[in-house]
Amino acid sequence: MRAALPEPEPYERPAGDVPARAGGHRLELDRDTVERDLMRLVLTIIELLRQLMERQALRRVDQGDLSEDQEERIGLTLMLLQERMDELCDRYDLTPEDLNIDLGPLGPLLSR
């Protein structure tokens, strides 16, 4: 039988104690743009996945792995996804350039 562990005491940061941050920068959140910034991140990830799916579909078409019906469905699905992405970008006032995160020495995340 195990002995019950004591409840941990809540941590209270001493007054004036500021946690260290990389580069000494503090993360600033603007309440007015949090939703837009979150949508920017989500749409960036979706756009990356859409581009990967599109490349894979093109490879499969080039290899002759798909029937005409499958090619048609994939093409239609990718077009609908692009339309929905455009609608969401318009709604949140985002451009394709806004979704292309700069990875520094690696270059931009998305290919265009």
TIRO-2110 file (N, C-alpha, C; in Angstrom, 1 decimal):
// TIRO-2110
0.8, -1.2, 0.0, N, 1, A
0.0, 0.0, 0.0, CA, 1, A
0.9, 1.2, 0.0, C, 1, A
0.5, 2.2, -0.8, N, 2, A
1.4, 3.4, -1.0, CA, 2, A
0.9, 4.5, 0.0, C, 2, A
1.8, 5.2, 0.5, N, 3, A
1.5, 6.3, 1.4, CA, 3, A
1.0, 7.5, 0.5, C, 3, A
0.0, 8.2, 1.0, N, 4, A
-0.4, 9.4, 0.2, CA, 4, A
0.6, 10.5, 0.2, C, 4, A
0.8, 11.1, -0.9, N, 5, A
1.8, 12.2, -1.1, CA, 5, A
1.2, 13.5, -0.5, C, 5, A
2.0, 14.3, 0.1, N, 6, A
1.4, 15.6, 0.6, CA, 6, A
1.1, 16.5, -0.6, C, 6, A
0.1, 17.3, -0.5, N, 7, A
-0.3, 18.3, -1.5, CA, 7, A
0.9, 19.3, -1.7, C, 7, A
1.2, 19.6, -3.0, N, 8, A
2.3, 20.5, -3.2, CA, 8, A
1.8, 21.9, -2.9, C, 8, A
2.7, 22.7, -2.4, N, 9, A
2.4, 24.1, -2.0, CA, 9, A
2.4, 24.9, -3.3, C, 9, A
1.4, 25.9, -3.4, N, 10, A
1.4, 26.7, -4.6, CA, 10, A
2.7, 27.6, -4.7, C, 10, A
3.2, 27.7, -6.0, N, 11, A
4.4, 28.5, -6.2, CA, 11, A
4.0, 30.0, -6.3, C, 11, A
4.7, 30.8, -5.6, N, 12, A
4.5, 32.2, -5.8, CA, 12, A
5.8, 32.9, -6.1, C, 12, A
5.8, 33.5, -7.3, N, 13, A
7.0, 34.2, -7.7, CA, 13, A
7.3, 35.4, -6.8, C, 13, A
8.6, 35.5, -6.4, N, 14, A
8.9, 36.7, -5.6, CA, 14, A
8.7, 38.0, -6.4, C, 14, A
8.3, 39.0, -5.7, N, 15, A
8.1, 40.3, -6.3, CA, 15, A
9.4, 40.7, -7.0, C, 15, A
9.3, 41.2, -8.2, N, 16, A
10.4, 41.7, -9.0, CA, 16, A
11.2, 40.6, -9.7, C, 16, A
10.8, 39.3, -9.5, N, 17, A
11.5, 38.2, -10.2, CA, 17, A
10.8, 38.0, -11.5, C, 17, A
11.6, 38.2, -12.6, N, 18, A
11.1, 38.0, -13.9, CA, 18, A
11.8, 36.8, -14.6, C, 18, A
11.0, 35.9, -15.1, N, 19, A
11.6, 34.7, -15.7, CA, 19, A
12.5, 35.1, -16.9, C, 19, A
13.6, 34.4, -17.1, N, 20, A
14.5, 34.7, -18.2, CA, 20, A
13.9, 34.2, -19.5, C, 20, A
14.1, 35.0, -20.5, N, 21, A
13.5, 34.6, -21.9, CA, 21, A
14.7, 34.6, -22.8, C, 21, A
14.6, 33.8, -23.8, N, 22, A
15.6, 33.7, -24.8, CA, 22, A
15.7, 35.0, -25.5, C, 22, A
16.9, 35.5, -25.6, N, 23, A
17.1, 36.8, -26.3, CA, 23, A
16.6, 38.0, -25.6, C, 23, A
16.1, 37.8, -24.4, N, 24, A
15.6, 39.0, -23.6, CA, 24, A
14.4, 39.6, -24.2, C, 24, A
13.7, 38.9, -25.1, N, 25, A
12.5, 39.4, -25.7, CA, 25, A
11.3, 38.9, -24.9, C, 25, A
10.3, 39.8, -24.7, N, 26, A
9.1, 39.4, -24.1, CA, 26, A
8.0, 39.2, -25.1, C, 26, A
7.2, 38.2, -25.0, N, 27, A
6.1, 38.0, -25.9, CA, 27, A
5.0, 39.0, -25.6, C, 27, A
4.7, 39.7, -26.6, N, 28, A
3.6, 40.7, -26.5, CA, 28, A
2.4, 40.2, -27.2, C, 28, A
1.3, 40.1, -26.5, N, 29, A
0.0, 39.6, -27.1, CA, 29, A
-0.9, 40.8, -27.2, C, 29, A
-1.5, 41.0, -28.3, N, 30, A
-2.4, 42.1, -28.5, CA, 30, A
-3.8, 41.4, -28.6, C, 30, A
-4.6, 41.7, -27.6, N, 31, A
-6.0, 41.1, -27.5, CA, 31, A
-6.8, 41.2, -28.8, C, 31, A
-6.5, 42.3, -29.5, N, 32, A
-7.3, 42.6, -30.7, CA, 32, A
-6.9, 41.7, -31.9, C, 32, A
-5.7, 41.2, -31.9, N, 33, A
-5.2, 40.4, -33.0, CA, 33, A
-4.9, 38.9, -32.7, C, 33, A
-5.3, 38.5, -31.5, N, 34, A
-5.0, 37.1, -31.1, CA, 34, A
-5.7, 36.1, -32.1, C, 34, A
-7.0, 36.4, -32.4, N, 35, A
-7.8, 35.5, -33.2, CA, 35, A
-7.2, 35.5, -34.6, C, 35, A
-6.8, 36.6, -35.2, N, 36, A
-6.2, 36.7, -36.5, CA, 36, A
-4.9, 36.0, -36.5, C, 36, A
-4.1, 36.2, -35.5, N, 37, A
-2.7, 35.5, -35.5, CA, 37, A
-2.9, 34.0, -35.4, C, 37, A
-3.9, 33.6, -34.6, N, 38, A
-4.1, 32.1, -34.5, CA, 38, A
-4.6, 31.6, -35.8, C, 38, A
-5.5, 32.3, -36.5, N, 39, A
-5.9, 31.8, -37.8, CA, 39, A
-4.8, 31.8, -38.8, C, 39, A
-3.9, 32.8, -38.7, N, 40, A
-2.7, 32.8, -39.6, CA, 40, A
-1.9, 31.6, -39.4, C, 40, A
-1.7, 31.2, -38.2, N, 41, A
-0.9, 29.9, -37.9, CA, 41, A
-1.6, 28.7, -38.4, C, 41, A
-2.9, 28.6, -38.1, N, 42, A
-3.7, 27.4, -38.6, CA, 42, A
-3.7, 27.4, -40.1, C, 42, A
-4.0, 28.5, -40.7, N, 43, A
-4.1, 28.5, -42.2, CA, 43, A
-2.7, 28.2, -42.8, C, 43, A
-1.6, 28.6, -42.2, N, 44, A
-0.3, 28.3, -42.7, CA, 44, A
-0.1, 26.8, -42.7, C, 44, A
-0.5, 26.1, -41.6, N, 45, A
-0.3, 24.7, -41.5, CA, 45, A
-1.2, 24.0, -42.6, C, 45, A
-2.4, 24.5, -42.7, N, 46, A
-3.4, 23.9, -43.7, CA, 46, A
-2.8, 24.1, -45.1, C, 46, A
-2.3, 25.2, -45.4, N, 47, A
-1.7, 25.5, -46.7, CA, 47, A
-0.5, 24.6, -47.0, C, 47, A
0.3, 24.4, -46.0, N, 48, A
1.5, 23.5, -46.2, CA, 48, A
1.0, 22.1, -46.5, C, 48, A
0.0, 21.6, -45.8, N, 49, A
-0.6, 20.3, -46.0, CA, 49, A
-1.3, 20.2, -47.4, C, 49, A
-2.0, 21.3, -47.8, N, 50, A
-2.6, 21.3, -49.1, CA, 50, A
-1.6, 21.2, -50.2, C, 50, A
-0.5, 21.9, -50.1, N, 51, A
0.6, 21.8, -51.1, CA, 51, A
1.2, 20.5, -51.2, C, 51, A
1.4, 19.8, -50.0, N, 52, A
2.0, 18.5, -50.0, CA, 52, A
1.0, 17.5, -50.6, C, 52, A
-0.3, 17.6, -50.3, N, 53, A
-1.3, 16.7, -50.9, CA, 53, A
-1.3, 16.9, -52.5, C, 53, A
-1.2, 18.2, -52.9, N, 54, A
-1.3, 18.5, -54.3, CA, 54, A
-0.1, 17.8, -55.0, C, 54, A
1.1, 18.0, -54.4, N, 55, A
2.3, 17.4, -55.1, CA, 55, A
2.2, 15.9, -55.1, C, 55, A
1.7, 15.3, -54.1, N, 56, A
1.5, 13.8, -54.0, CA, 56, A
0.5, 13.4, -55.1, C, 56, A
-0.6, 14.1, -55.3, N, 57, A
-1.6, 13.8, -56.3, CA, 57, A
-1.0, 13.9, -57.7, C, 57, A
-0.2, 14.9, -57.9, N, 58, A
0.5, 15.1, -59.2, CA, 58, A
1.4, 13.9, -59.5, C, 58, A
2.2, 13.5, -58.5, N, 59, A
3.1, 12.3, -58.6, CA, 59, A
2.3, 11.1, -59.0, C, 59, A
1.1, 10.9, -58.3, N, 60, A
0.3, 9.7, -58.6, CA, 60, A
-0.3, 9.7, -60.0, C, 60, A
-0.7, 10.9, -60.4, N, 61, A
-1.2, 11.1, -61.8, CA, 61, A
-0.1, 10.8, -62.8, C, 61, A
1.1, 11.3, -62.6, N, 62, A
2.2, 11.1, -63.5, CA, 62, A
2.6, 9.6, -63.6, C, 62, A
2.4, 8.9, -62.5, N, 63, A
2.8, 7.5, -62.4, CA, 63, A
1.6, 6.6, -63.0, C, 63, A
0.5, 7.2, -63.2, N, 64, A
-0.7, 6.5, -63.7, CA, 64, A
-1.4, 5.6, -62.7, C, 64, A
-1.2, 6.0, -61.4, N, 65, A
-1.8, 5.2, -60.3, CA, 65, A
-3.3, 5.4, -60.1, C, 65, A
-3.8, 6.5, -60.7, N, 66, A
-5.2, 6.9, -60.5, CA, 66, A
-6.1, 6.7, -61.7, C, 66, A
-7.3, 6.3, -61.4, N, 67, A
-8.3, 6.3, -62.5, CA, 67, A
-8.8, 7.7, -62.8, C, 67, A
-9.5, 7.9, -63.9, N, 68, A
-10.0, 9.2, -64.3, CA, 68, A
-10.9, 9.7, -63.2, C, 68, A
-11.7, 8.9, -62.7, N, 69, A
-12.6, 9.3, -61.6, CA, 69, A
-11.9, 9.8, -60.4, C, 69, A
-10.8, 9.0, -60.0, N, 70, A
-10.0, 9.5, -58.8, CA, 70, A
-9.3, 10.8, -59.1, C, 70, A
-8.8, 11.0, -60.3, N, 71, A
-8.2, 12.2, -60.7, CA, 71, A
-9.1, 13.4, -60.6, C, 71, A
-10.4, 13.1, -61.1, N, 72, A
-11.4, 14.2, -61.0, CA, 72, A
-11.8, 14.5, -59.6, C, 72, A
-11.9, 13.5, -58.8, N, 73, A
-12.3, 13.8, -57.4, CA, 73, A
-11.2, 14.5, -56.6, C, 73, A
-9.9, 14.1, -56.8, N, 74, A
-8.8, 14.8, -56.2, CA, 74, A
-8.7, 16.2, -56.6, C, 74, A
-8.8, 16.4, -57.9, N, 75, A
-8.8, 17.8, -58.5, CA, 75, A
-9.9, 18.7, -57.9, C, 75, A
-11.1, 18.2, -57.9, N, 76, A
-12.2, 18.9, -57.3, CA, 76, A
-12.0, 19.2, -55.8, C, 76, A
-11.5, 18.2, -55.1, N, 77, A
-11.3, 18.4, -53.6, CA, 77, A
-10.3, 19.5, -53.4, C, 77, A
-9.2, 19.5, -54.2, N, 78, A
-8.1, 20.5, -54.0, CA, 78, A
-8.6, 21.9, -54.4, C, 78, A
-9.4, 21.9, -55.4, N, 79, A
-10.0, 23.2, -55.8, CA, 79, A
-10.9, 23.8, -54.7, C, 79, A
-11.8, 22.9, -54.2, N, 80, A
-12.7, 23.4, -53.1, CA, 80, A
-11.9, 23.8, -51.9, C, 80, A
-10.8, 23.1, -51.5, N, 81, A
-10.0, 23.5, -50.4, CA, 81, A
-9.3, 24.8, -50.6, C, 81, A
-8.9, 25.1, -51.9, N, 82, A
-8.3, 26.3, -52.2, CA, 82, A
-9.3, 27.5, -52.1, C, 82, A
-10.5, 27.2, -52.6, N, 83, A
-11.6, 28.2, -52.5, CA, 83, A
-11.8, 28.6, -51.0, C, 83, A
-11.9, 27.5, -50.2, N, 84, A
-12.2, 27.8, -48.7, CA, 84, A
-11.1, 28.5, -48.1, C, 84, A
-9.8, 28.2, -48.4, N, 85, A
-8.7, 28.9, -47.9, CA, 85, A
-8.7, 30.4, -48.3, C, 85, A
-9.1, 30.6, -49.5, N, 86, A
-9.2, 32.0, -50.0, CA, 86, A
-10.3, 32.8, -49.2, C, 86, A
-11.4, 32.1, -48.9, N, 87, A
-12.5, 32.7, -48.2, CA, 87, A
-12.0, 33.1, -46.7, C, 87, A
-11.3, 32.1, -46.1, N, 88, A
-10.8, 32.4, -44.7, CA, 88, A
-9.8, 33.4, -44.7, C, 88, A
-8.9, 33.5, -45.7, N, 89, A
-7.9, 34.5, -45.8, CA, 89, A
-8.6, 35.9, -45.9, C, 89, A
-9.6, 36.0, -46.8, N, 90, A
-10.3, 37.2, -46.9, CA, 90, A
-11.0, 37.6, -45.6, C, 90, A
-11.6, 36.7, -45.0, N, 91, A
-12.3, 36.9, -43.7, CA, 91, A
-11.4, 37.5, -42.6, C, 91, A
-10.2, 37.0, -42.6, N, 92, A
-9.2, 37.4, -41.6, CA, 92, A
-8.2, 38.4, -42.1, C, 92, A
-8.4, 38.9, -43.3, N, 93, A
-7.6, 39.9, -43.9, CA, 93, A
-6.1, 39.4, -44.0, C, 93, A
-6.0, 38.2, -44.5, N, 94, A
-4.6, 37.6, -44.7, CA, 94, A
-4.3, 37.4, -46.2, C, 94, A
-3.1, 37.6, -46.6, N, 95, A
-2.7, 37.3, -47.9, CA, 95, A
-1.8, 36.1, -48.0, C, 95, A
-1.6, 35.5, -49.1, N, 96, A
-0.8, 34.3, -49.2, CA, 96, A
0.6, 34.6, -48.6, C, 96, A
1.1, 35.8, -48.8, N, 97, A
2.4, 36.2, -48.2, CA, 97, A
2.4, 36.1, -46.7, C, 97, A
1.3, 36.4, -46.1, N, 98, A
1.2, 36.4, -44.6, CA, 98, A
1.3, 35.0, -44.1, C, 98, A
0.9, 34.0, -45.0, N, 99, A
1.0, 32.6, -44.5, CA, 99, A
2.4, 32.0, -44.7, C, 99, A
3.2, 32.6, -45.5, N, 100, A
4.5, 32.1, -45.8, CA, 100, A
5.6, 32.5, -44.8, C, 100, A
5.7, 31.7, -43.7, N, 101, A
6.6, 32.0, -42.6, CA, 101, A
8.1, 31.9, -43.1, C, 101, A
8.8, 32.9, -42.7, N, 102, A
10.3, 33.0, -43.0, CA, 102, A
11.0, 32.1, -42.0, C, 102, A
11.7, 31.1, -42.5, N, 103, A
12.5, 30.2, -41.7, CA, 103, A
13.9, 30.6, -41.6, C, 103, A
14.2, 31.9, -41.8, N, 104, A
15.6, 32.4, -41.7, CA, 104, A
16.5, 31.8, -42.8, C, 104, A
17.6, 31.1, -42.4, N, 105, A
18.5, 30.6, -43.4, CA, 105, A
17.9, 29.5, -44.3, C, 105, A
16.9, 28.9, -43.8, N, 106, A
16.2, 27.8, -44.6, CA, 106, A
15.3, 28.4, -45.7, C, 106, A
15.0, 29.7, -45.6, N, 107, A
14.1, 30.3, -46.6, CA, 107, A
12.7, 30.2, -46.2, C, 107, A
11.8, 30.5, -47.1, N, 108, A
10.3, 30.5, -46.8, CA, 108, A
9.8, 29.1, -46.6, C, 108, A
8.8, 29.0, -45.8, N, 109, A
8.1, 27.7, -45.5, CA, 109, A
7.4, 27.1, -46.7, C, 109, A
6.6, 28.0, -47.4, N, 110, A
5.8, 27.5, -48.5, CA, 110, A
6.4, 27.8, -49.8, C, 110, A
6.2, 27.0, -50.8, N, 111, A
6.6, 27.2, -52.2, CA, 111, A
5.4, 27.8, -52.9, C, 111, A
5.7, 28.7, -53.8, N, 112, A
4.6, 29.3, -54.6, CA, 112, A
4.9, 29.2, -56.0, C, 112, A
END
